């Protein structure tokens, strides 16, 4: 039985245990800066003390917007140490979306990273009368900016130091008053179907998950992770905050999203995690790099991959790998895969997770074949991020593994996945109707459809609301087809259409890097992205990729027509979520003319 604790209590214990060991690292101007556990706790205490001295009450919400950095998690911990509720806002959100979260959560304070994020607040400052102060932690371009509502992070820390001098026990007393069932964080879901809803996670929820995820796949205090997914999403928060403070490893913050691959090589983390799009990008990069290699390197890689795939097939069906096969694999690993992993920064990876969206089983299989222990997890914010995860050494093709320790999963009559665990959330903030729909008799209704196999492994088939029923009455799960299409190095994403129609069609988003390279190699002339998507040779290339997938599908599942989208999809335009999931409803609406053309015989 895991003892119920609170987030600040765990941080306090871990800081006392590890003291001057490195907790957080950040690269600035080419140099890595370390923050020890003692310093982490000291700064969080200063933030918390300052907030208390400015009138923060227990249970008040405080919003944070900015990219991943030590300040973000220090502020997060400071808010919670003061008894507040931490509310992350996506740094890519437009000001209207930021206003919605700040207003809906009734936030009393607002931490912003820089001038760009401060500008968003300036747009709606008159509509947020509950805000007492806005605190900025990166003052570049704001040195001369003066506003009675705005203060710097440095000023806040100094205010906290003064408060702690006057009342040394202020934070300790505050931490001791927090109960496990008090709210820890509000996490706003990305709103693929409507306005975002604030999922209320308690200290009991998040500390239970921080401890539980290491039961099935161990985490050690010597581990290193790389923080680059949005911190306001439960996936990143689990590794950068909740599991971090529980297990005492080191979190490395990237310089920027443009340097992810460089930082990966530099840090060489021992535990990796990313959304499927990132793993698909790595897969495509390897594929393209190999197509450019010498014939000898291509031959060596092809031979090694064949051996790797045979071994992975046996391991992923729980069969014994013969000694000769293991010997061949070790040779292939030594000669080919070892070097490849070093070049990618994967050489120390003990385990890597894919989550937040479904990944193509083929991509998973590829990484397992080259010796990268990539495993898929499944869950949602409402269940504190993880419901099922494969165990190291027991990865099964096409499944997300068995439920994590202490979690029950059952399948409803209509196929919906139901979850019961200490990680199930308290409900949606100020939304009892949505809460009543999500939690019934202690079970979380996930909205996903799946099945449990003979080994107790869960297989996700689709989102309940996304299942297509064709005009002929056939039920189709689009996710399955889309994942097969995304395995192509030339296809970034796909949306299968066909609800109430006679046949299936598909909108395709190309992988720009790989298609541009193909165009250059084949002398295809283009000047804009739109030109590229409409070139007959590129349409033929994508057509061949679609045909390859159709060969693996039943006739009713085959794509009869496709259209390449003439523009890239952006989160800022509301077309994809921050974890890079396409907003199906939005895309169907925005490109309805292209869709109708595929059914009217015009294409």
Phi and psi in degrees as a GROMACS rama.xvg file:
@    title "Ramachandran Plot"
@    xaxis  label "Phi"
@    yaxis  label "Psi"
@TYPE xy
-84.1487  129.698  UNK-2
-71.5019  133.71  UNK-3
-75.3479  127.399  UNK-4
-132.982  -177.74  UNK-5
-116.24  160.606  UNK-6
-59.6217  -51.5351  UNK-7
-63.7508  -32.1776  UNK-8
-62.1159  -43.4831  UNK-9
-67.4112  -42.2953  UNK-10
-59.7673  -43.6547  UNK-11
-59.7751  -45.4243  UNK-12
-65.5902  -42.2047  UNK-13
-68.4363  -39.4636  UNK-14
-63.4771  -39.048  UNK-15
-67.0052  -34.3583  UNK-16
-74.2828  -43.2651  UNK-17
-101.582  -15.9312  UNK-18
50.2284  -108.747  UNK-19
-89.768  7.04921  UNK-20
-69.0756  155.692  UNK-21
-74.4383  126.28  UNK-22
-100.829  -45.6395  UNK-23
-131.053  143.688  UNK-24
-133.904  142.319  UNK-25
-141.622  137.343  UNK-26
-96.4407  125.352  UNK-27
-135.877  131.81  UNK-28
51.0848  40.4569  UNK-29
82.63  -1.53614  UNK-30
-120.893  142.932  UNK-31
-86.8866  133.286  UNK-32
-113.621  130.832  UNK-33
-101.036  143.262  UNK-34
-123.023  123.016  UNK-35
-78.885  167.918  UNK-36
-61.2586  -39.7423  UNK-37
-60.8628  -45.5035  UNK-38
-66.9119  -40.2378  UNK-39
-55.0869  -50.5219  UNK-40
-68.1491  -38.0105  UNK-41
-62.4355  -47.6358  UNK-42
-65.7588  -40.6976  UNK-43
-62.3048  -38.7584  UNK-44
-64.2703  -40.626  UNK-45
-62.7629  -44.8851  UNK-46
-60.441  -47.0278  UNK-47
-62.5721  -44.0345  UNK-48
-63.6593  -40.2913  UNK-49
-63.9307  -43.262  UNK-50
-62.8469  -41.4371  UNK-51
-63.1376  -40.4606  UNK-52
-69.7543  -20.6334  UNK-53
-94.4359  5.98078  UNK-54
103.598  13.2891  UNK-55
-65.7416  129.33  UNK-56
-101.266  154.634  UNK-57
-57.6183  131.074  UNK-58
91.548  -7.44203  UNK-59
-69.9252  147.192  UNK-60
-92.0418  145.032  UNK-61
-133.315  127.98  UNK-62
-96.1039  149.984  UNK-63
-133.063  132.695  UNK-64
-133.156  130.469  UNK-65
162.677  168.207  UNK-66
-78.5651  165.53  UNK-67
-60.6655  128.485  UNK-68
-167.936  165.665  UNK-69
-56.3597  -38.5495  UNK-70
-56.978  -39.7179  UNK-71
-57.9236  -50.7347  UNK-72
-74.8394  -29.8559  UNK-73
-64.5316  -44.2866  UNK-74
-62.9813  -44.3896  UNK-75
-53.3154  -49.2312  UNK-76
-69.104  -35.5003  UNK-77
-63.9932  -43.9164  UNK-78
-57.9663  -46.9232  UNK-79
-71.0971  -33.9045  UNK-80
-63.8374  -29.2011  UNK-81
-84.0316  1.92914  UNK-82
87.5151  7.6649  UNK-83
-86.0205  175.163  UNK-84
-112.298  124.118  UNK-85
-87.4231  130.559  UNK-86
-124.596  107.68  UNK-87
-82.3076  142.648  UNK-88
-122.687  135.673  UNK-89
-62.47  129.896  UNK-90
-67.505  -17.4066  UNK-91
-88.888  -5.30592  UNK-92
-63.7334  143.949  UNK-93
-71.9589  161.894  UNK-94
-59.9606  -31.8522  UNK-95
-64.8858  -37.5627  UNK-96
-71.4662  -36.1089  UNK-97
-63.9592  -45.3141  UNK-98
-57.4598  -42.5361  UNK-99
-58.1404  -47.6518  UNK-100
-67.6118  -45.647  UNK-101
-61.1637  -42.2728  UNK-102
-71.3316  -47.5484  UNK-103
-62.957  -37.4757  UNK-104
-82.9404  -6.64026  UNK-105
54.9517  44.3608  UNK-106
-63.6528  140.255  UNK-107
-95.6917  -26.1655  UNK-108
-133.644  156.663  UNK-109
-138.94  115.865  UNK-110
-95.6971  126.725  UNK-111
-124.945  147.266  UNK-112
-72.2616  -49.4424  UNK-113
-153.41  -169.935  UNK-114
-58.4795  -42.0953  UNK-115
-59.3292  -43.3101  UNK-116
-75.4131  -33.3357  UNK-117
-63.1952  -38.6391  UNK-118
-56.5182  -35.4978  UNK-119
-63.8306  -42.0893  UNK-120
-64.3911  -39.6625  UNK-121
-58.2738  -29.5767  UNK-122
-66.0794  -32.1641  UNK-123
-123.355  16.4153  UNK-124
-54.9847  -35.9935  UNK-125
-73.0628  -16.6819  UNK-126
-96.4696  3.65832  UNK-127
-124.088  67.5279  UNK-128
-68.3022  -17.5185  UNK-129
-74.7664  -19.7483  UNK-130
-68.3951  129.195  UNK-131
-91.9375  -36.888  UNK-132
-153.088  150.112  UNK-133
-116.889  127.421  UNK-134
-116.469  127.831  UNK-135
-109.43  132.513  UNK-136
-102.803  -15.1562  UNK-137
-120.648  110.143  UNK-138
-92.0214  11.6889  UNK-139
-57.9227  125.168  UNK-140
82.2505  0.320366  UNK-141
-122.119  12.1902  UNK-142
-57.0528  -37.0625  UNK-143
-98.7493  4.07737  UNK-144
-75.6318  128.653  UNK-145
-127.986  132.403  UNK-146
-159.447  129.689  UNK-147
-61.2655  -20.7593  UNK-148
-85.612  -13.0273  UNK-149
-112.459  136.396  UNK-150
-137.075  162.843  UNK-151
-88.9222  158.216  UNK-152
-59.8203  -38.7331  UNK-153
-62.4866  -41.9558  UNK-154
-62.9399  -38.7169  UNK-155
-64.2307  -44.7501  UNK-156
-61.8129  -42.4121  UNK-157
-64.3382  -38.3118  UNK-158
-61.8369  -40.1345  UNK-159
-65.2563  -39.2583  UNK-160
-62.0641  -41.1087  UNK-161
-64.5862  -43.8013  UNK-162
-62.059  -38.1603  UNK-163
-72.2511  -28.1939  UNK-164
-67.8985  -41.3429  UNK-165
-72.2738  -42.0182  UNK-166
-129.615  81.2213  UNK-167
-56.3722  -26.3237  UNK-168
-96.2705  6.85585  UNK-169
-57.7603  -41.8715  UNK-170
-77.3209  -41.9823  UNK-171
-57.2218  -44.5535  UNK-172
-64.9968  -39.895  UNK-173
-62.9118  -45.1183  UNK-174
-61.5482  -40.7628  UNK-175
-67.4023  -20.0544  UNK-176
-85.5963  -12.6336  UNK-177
-79.499  134.45  UNK-178
-103.009  152.218  UNK-179
-56.7496  -28.587  UNK-180
-90.5562  2.84282  UNK-181
-73.2381  157.748  UNK-182
-71.7246  137.085  UNK-183
-99.1906  -53.6581  UNK-184
-139.923  153.676  UNK-185
-110.717  123.091  UNK-186
-116.558  118.251  UNK-187
-82.7667  122.447  UNK-188
-67.1352  155.06  UNK-189
-72.3196  -6.80094  UNK-190
66.616  55.2321  UNK-191
-71.9654  -20.2848  UNK-192
-116.227  -9.63096  UNK-193
-179.407  -164.479  UNK-194
-63.3586  146.665  UNK-195
-59.7664  148.206  UNK-196
-115.88  140.321  UNK-197
-84.8638  108.628  UNK-198
-80.2957  124.037  UNK-199
-89.758  111.605  UNK-200
-108.299  130.668  UNK-201
-88.9217  168.766  UNK-202
-60.0433  -36.8013  UNK-203
-62.1788  -45.2574  UNK-204
-56.0647  -54.5286  UNK-205
-76.7014  -33.5469  UNK-206
-74.9885  -33.0139  UNK-207
-61.7666  -45.2953  UNK-208
-66.8718  -40.0772  UNK-209
-56.732  -36.1862  UNK-210
-82.573  -39.6684  UNK-211
-70.3003  -36.3814  UNK-212
-64.1362  -17.0848  UNK-213
-93.2065  -2.76541  UNK-214
-74.239  -43.8237  UNK-215
-83.7302  -35.5571  UNK-216
-132.783  101.934  UNK-217
-56.8694  146.766  UNK-218
-118.494  145.872  UNK-219
-125.438  158.259  UNK-220
-71.2821  -9.42996  UNK-221
-91.3414  -2.45646  UNK-222
-70.2127  157.389  UNK-223
-131.191  134.558  UNK-224
-123.716  164.86  UNK-225
-119.93  119.954  UNK-226
-93.0509  113.919  UNK-227
-147.673  -12.3323  UNK-228
-78.2911  160.314  UNK-229
-58.2976  130.572  UNK-230
-69.607  -18.6408  UNK-231
-84.3067  -2.30294  UNK-232
-91.3648  142.785  UNK-233
-59.6586  -31.8879  UNK-234
-60.9261  -51.6934  UNK-235
-71.0603  -38.9088  UNK-236
-60.2311  -35.7041  UNK-237
-59.3078  -47.9122  UNK-238
-82.2244  -36.8955  UNK-239
-84.526  -18.3598  UNK-240
-127.155  -69.9361  UNK-241
-66.3688  -48.4125  UNK-242
-72.9463  -32.3678  UNK-243
-60.3341  -51.1844  UNK-244
-70.5832  -21.467  UNK-245
-80.0067  -38.3738  UNK-246
-109.782  -10.8818  UNK-247
75.737  24.2794  UNK-248
-85.4017  -173.639  UNK-249
-104.74  132.789  UNK-250
-104.283  124.489  UNK-251
-104.376  127.628  UNK-252
-96.8409  134.213  UNK-253
-71.9633  162.587  UNK-254
-72.136  -49.7617  UNK-255
-160.272  169.926  UNK-256
-64.4921  -21.8296  UNK-257
-75.8281  -15.1125  UNK-258
-108.716  15.6323  UNK-259
-54.0711  -49.1572  UNK-260
-67.9042  -37.5825  UNK-261
-66.5221  -45.6696  UNK-262
-64.3107  -34.2573  UNK-263
-60.5181  -43.2744  UNK-264
-66.6907  -36.7889  UNK-265
-72.8391  -43.992  UNK-266
-81.2333  -40.1102  UNK-267
49.7331  65.2839  UNK-268
-62.324  159.13  UNK-269
-92.9686  -24.3151  UNK-270
-126.382  126.504  UNK-271
-117.021  155.958  UNK-272
-159.234  143.456  UNK-273
-165.242  167.176  UNK-274
-79.6676  158.943  UNK-275
-51.483  -37.0095  UNK-276
-56.8665  -37.0287  UNK-277
-67.6391  -45.994  UNK-278
-64.321  -37.5266  UNK-279
-63.5525  -38.429  UNK-280
-63.0287  -44.3054  UNK-281
-62.1999  -43.0485  UNK-282
-59.5877  -47.7587  UNK-283
-60.687  -41.3604  UNK-284
-62.3092  -40.9007  UNK-285
-64.9419  -45.9414  UNK-286
-58.512  -47.1017  UNK-287
-68.9644  -40.8583  UNK-288
-59.5022  -40.8211  UNK-289
-68.6917  -34.6846  UNK-290
-66.8872  -20.0276  UNK-291
-95.1957  -8.32532  UNK-292
-75.0785  169.536  UNK-293
-67.1833  161.034  UNK-294
-60.6388  -33.9753  UNK-295
-66.9  -43.2808  UNK-296
-65.8809  -38.3744  UNK-297
-63.5968  -41.4575  UNK-298
-64.3468  -46.1096  UNK-299
-61.4411  -44.6747  UNK-300
-66.0027  -44.4487  UNK-301
-59.7628  -42.8486  UNK-302
-66.8484  -45.9103  UNK-303
-61.8646  -40.7428  UNK-304
-64.8461  -38.9992  UNK-305
-59.3394  -45.3315  UNK-306
-63.6705  -44.9322  UNK-307
-60.5954  -40.3104  UNK-308
-68.5649  -39.6289  UNK-309
-61.884  -44.4391  UNK-310
-66.5123  -43.911  UNK-311
-62.6566  -37.6716  UNK-312
-60.17  -42.4849  UNK-313
-67.4717  -46.5835  UNK-314
-64.1604  -37.8534  UNK-315
-80.623  -2.26028  UNK-316
-116.644  17.2455  UNK-317
58.6272  36.951  UNK-318
-103.584  156.641  UNK-319
-73.4066  135.677  UNK-320
-88.0164  119.694  UNK-321
-58.9884  152.8  UNK-322
-57.6726  -41.3739  UNK-323
-64.9511  -36.9991  UNK-324
-67.4642  -41.387  UNK-325
-63.6373  -39.3448  UNK-326
-63.1982  -44.9766  UNK-327
-61.8335  -41.5202  UNK-328
-63.7443  -43.5424  UNK-329
-60.7364  -36.3541  UNK-330
-66.5763  -46.2836  UNK-331
-61.493  -39.1759  UNK-332
-65.3015  -46.3069  UNK-333
-63.877  -42.2286  UNK-334
-82.4525  -32.6705  UNK-335
-123.013  -60.0865  UNK-336
-66.97  -34.0034  UNK-337
-58.7026  -47.9722  UNK-338
-64.5847  -41.4076  UNK-339
-61.4552  -45.1086  UNK-340
-64.0237  -37.6797  UNK-341
-61.9331  -42.6327  UNK-342
-65.6519  -27.9014  UNK-343
-89.7629  -13.7587  UNK-344
85.5371  18.4435  UNK-345
-99.6207  7.67678  UNK-346
-66.9193  -24.6337  UNK-347
-102.488  -0.105389  UNK-348
-62.5788  116.033  UNK-349
-84.7427  -38.6998  UNK-350
-151.862  146.34  UNK-351
-133.371  140.621  UNK-352
-113.202  142.575  UNK-353
-115.026  132.719  UNK-354
-157.706  -177.155  UNK-355
78.6994  -14.7264  UNK-356
-164.079  160.541  UNK-357
-70.6937  141.167  UNK-358
-108.101  149.67  UNK-359
-64.3502  127.696  UNK-360
-55.3808  -29.3523  UNK-361
-66.0803  -35.6707  UNK-362
-68.5695  -43.1733  UNK-363
-58.1205  -46.1942  UNK-364
-62.8639  -40.6998  UNK-365
-59.9999  -49.2158  UNK-366
-66.1569  -38.5201  UNK-367
-61.4002  -35.9982  UNK-368
-67.3031  -33.1087  UNK-369
-93.48  7.37615  UNK-370
90.8367  14.8841  UNK-371
-98.7489  119.162  UNK-372
-79.372  68.0592  UNK-373
-85.471  122.252  UNK-374
-127.433  152.013  UNK-375
-98.7137  138.664  UNK-376
-115.509  161.147  UNK-377
-139.186  140.894  UNK-378
173.563  -174.178  UNK-379
-147.971  166.479  UNK-380
-51.2923  -42.9779  UNK-381
-64.0583  -14.6534  UNK-382
-113.016  23.0767  UNK-383
57.7185  36.0216  UNK-384
94.3899  -37.7765  UNK-385
-130.512  127.505  UNK-386
-111.82  -47.9881  UNK-387
-130.339  150.771  UNK-388
-154.791  142.455  UNK-389
-69.5734  149.008  UNK-390
-92.5411  149.237  UNK-391
-58.6607  130.645  UNK-392
85.504  -8.55575  UNK-393
-133.438  69.7808  UNK-394
-104.576  128.134  UNK-395
-114.321  127.964  UNK-396
-52.1117  127.745  UNK-397
79.1559  7.0783  UNK-398
-124.082  165.62  UNK-399
-104.784  16.192  UNK-400
85.3934  -179.695  UNK-401
-82.2081  166.86  UNK-402
-60.3011  148.938  UNK-403
-70.4583  160.14  UNK-404
-51.2472  131.564  UNK-405
85.9642  6.75262  UNK-406
-117.537  135.482  UNK-407
-107.471  138.097  UNK-408
-128.654  132.547  UNK-409
-136.696  161.317  UNK-410
-106.751  124.822  UNK-411
-70.8813  169.567  UNK-412
-58.347  -34.5613  UNK-413
-87.7206  8.37657  UNK-414
93.8061  -4.59411  UNK-415
-70.2314  141.519  UNK-416
-83.4197  125.515  UNK-417
-112.91  141.568  UNK-418
-129.376  138.173  UNK-419
-134.351  124.262  UNK-420
-168.363  166.462  UNK-421
-63.9001  -7.88597  UNK-422
-89.1845  -7.60555  UNK-423
-67.5815  130.321  UNK-424
-67.7735  171.617  UNK-425
-80.2991  -21.9999  UNK-426
137.321  -175.884  UNK-427
-93.4859  136.533  UNK-428
-60.1717  125.265  UNK-429
54.463  30.7819  UNK-430
-141.7  70.7228  UNK-431
-62.2685  -30.0651  UNK-432
-65.0064  -48.9833  UNK-433
-65.5604  -35.3018  UNK-434
-63.1096  -43.9837  UNK-435
-64.2067  -30.2759  UNK-436
-75.2837  -33.2534  UNK-437
-82.188  -37.8791  UNK-438
-117.665  119.788  UNK-439
-131.997  124.585  UNK-440
52.7796  38.7554  UNK-441
81.5101  -1.9435  UNK-442
-102.471  135.967  UNK-443
-86.6681  122.346  UNK-444
-88.3604  108.711  UNK-445
-75.0549  -24.9568  UNK-446
83.704  -3.75643  UNK-447
-101.13  153.673  UNK-448
-111.908  137.519  UNK-449
-162.492  -173.967  UNK-450
-146.507  153.393  UNK-451
-108.37  127.698  UNK-452
-88.0088  -175.372  UNK-453
-64.7015  -21.1635  UNK-454
-91.1377  0.964205  UNK-455
82.1082  14.0743  UNK-456
-88.0561  140.127  UNK-457
-91.6967  135.712  UNK-458
-117.794  124.405  UNK-459
-89.8281  128.996  UNK-460
-99.8516  -37.5365  UNK-461
-176.468  175.168  UNK-462
-76.7605  138.205  UNK-463
-54.921  -42.8441  UNK-464
-78.5125  -10.6857  UNK-465
-93.9726  -9.7787  UNK-466
-61.2695  132.06  UNK-467
-95.0238  131.332  UNK-468
-112.637  113.541  UNK-469
-73.1289  169.523  UNK-470
-59.0619  -26.6633  UNK-471
-84.428  3.77014  UNK-472
83.5643  10.4663  UNK-473
-85.0748  135.342  UNK-474
-87.9085  123.606  UNK-475
-120.743  136.127  UNK-476
-99.9103  104.314  UNK-477
-61.7211  -33.2377  UNK-478
-55.692  -40.0395  UNK-479
-61.1507  -45.1188  UNK-480
-70.3861  -43.3726  UNK-481
-61.2965  -40.0013  UNK-482
-64.4442  -35.7314  UNK-483
-66.7796  -40.535  UNK-484
-65.5868  -39.7949  UNK-485
-68.6516  -13.837  UNK-486
-69.3905  -21.3662  UNK-487
-67.1243  134.97  UNK-488
-66.0856  -13.6146  UNK-489
-97.2346  -5.21624  UNK-490
-116.793  120.7  UNK-491
-85.1356  -41.9062  UNK-492
-156.146  163.726  UNK-493
-149.985  143.129  UNK-494
-124.423  114.162  UNK-495
-85.0824  135.186  UNK-496
-122.126  149.913  UNK-497
165.488  6.29761  UNK-498
-63.5687  119.424  UNK-499
73.1636  9.24983  UNK-500
-104.005  166.819  UNK-501
-77.0073  -26.6354  UNK-502
-148.969  168.477  UNK-503
-91.5045  142.188  UNK-504
-128.367  177.555  UNK-505
-151.739  137.601  UNK-506
-97.5571  130.604  UNK-507
-120.093  134.018  UNK-508
-106.054  121.505  UNK-509
-76.7795  156.542  UNK-510
-83.7655  104.032  UNK-511
-56.8718  -48.0911  UNK-512
-57.1431  -48.388  UNK-513
-73.2882  -35.7899  UNK-514
-72.0029  -37.4115  UNK-515
-62.4362  -42.7578  UNK-516
-61.8902  -42.7457  UNK-517
-60.4281  -44.1533  UNK-518
-61.5858  -43.3691  UNK-519
-64.5699  -43.3648  UNK-520
-65.3225  -28.614  UNK-521
-109.659  18.0069  UNK-522
56.3217  37.7591  UNK-523
-84.4347  123.859  UNK-524
-86.9947  130.637  UNK-525
-156.753  154.294  UNK-526
-117.009  -31.0658  UNK-527
-124.827  169.717  UNK-528
-60.2426  -41.0552  UNK-529
-62.8366  -42.181  UNK-530
-56.7484  -44.7088  UNK-531
-59.7768  -45.4299  UNK-532
-69.1799  -19.4174  UNK-533
-105.152  2.62833  UNK-534
-70.8526  132.074  UNK-535
-55.7403  -35.5038  UNK-536
-70.032  -34.5389  UNK-537
-71.8204  -39.7329  UNK-538
-61.2894  -39.3935  UNK-539
-64.9004  -42.4695  UNK-540
-58.7676  -47.5494  UNK-541
-68.0268  -35.6223  UNK-542
-59.2316  -40.0982  UNK-543
-66.2473  -37.7306  UNK-544
-66.6657  -39.9017  UNK-545
-65.6389  -40.3735  UNK-546
-61.0143  -39.9386  UNK-547
-60.1334  -40.1576  UNK-548
-70.9038  -41.9369  UNK-549
-57.9531  -33.02  UNK-550
-62.2705  -24.2505  UNK-551
-94.8457  1.55368  UNK-552
-114.095  154.515  UNK-553
-65.7517  156.358  UNK-554
-55.145  -42.043  UNK-555
-67.3491  -21.714  UNK-556
-90.6708  -7.527  UNK-557
-73.5173  145.484  UNK-558
-81.731  118.579  UNK-559
-86.0277  -35.8118  UNK-560
-142.126  152.671  UNK-561
-140.648  158.637  UNK-562
-134.978  133.596  UNK-563
-84.6205  128.601  UNK-564
-66.0334  133.571  UNK-565
-79.1537  -1.5411  UNK-566
-136.803  158.417  UNK-567
-78.2773  151.376  UNK-568
-95.5078  134.822  UNK-569
-123.541  144.692  UNK-570
-63.8308  -39.2682  UNK-571
-60.2185  -28.9325  UNK-572
-89.8642  4.0598  UNK-573
77.9186  16.1592  UNK-574
-90.4149  -27.0492  UNK-575
-133.061  156.703  UNK-576
-81.3301  168.527  UNK-577
-61.523  -20.439  UNK-578
-96.5378  19.3714  UNK-579
71.2434  24.1497  UNK-580
-86.887  134.455  UNK-581
-70.1184  134.356  UNK-582
-82.4379  95.5301  UNK-583
-52.3869  -46.5232  UNK-584
-61.339  -43.2013  UNK-585
-64.8846  -46.0289  UNK-586
-63.3565  -42.107  UNK-587
-58.7833  -37.818  UNK-588
-76.9398  -47.5314  UNK-589
-65.9253  -31.6214  UNK-590
-116.49  32.9626  UNK-591
-64.1856  -29.5674  UNK-592
-64.7793  -42.2579  UNK-593
-64.8476  -38.4852  UNK-594
-66.3474  -47.838  UNK-595
-61.5975  -35.242  UNK-596
-62.2199  -32.5049  UNK-597
-72.2542  -20.6267  UNK-598
-102.888  -10.9744  UNK-599
-97.7862  0.213133  UNK-600
82.7024  8.81036  UNK-601
-78.4292  -18.7953  UNK-602
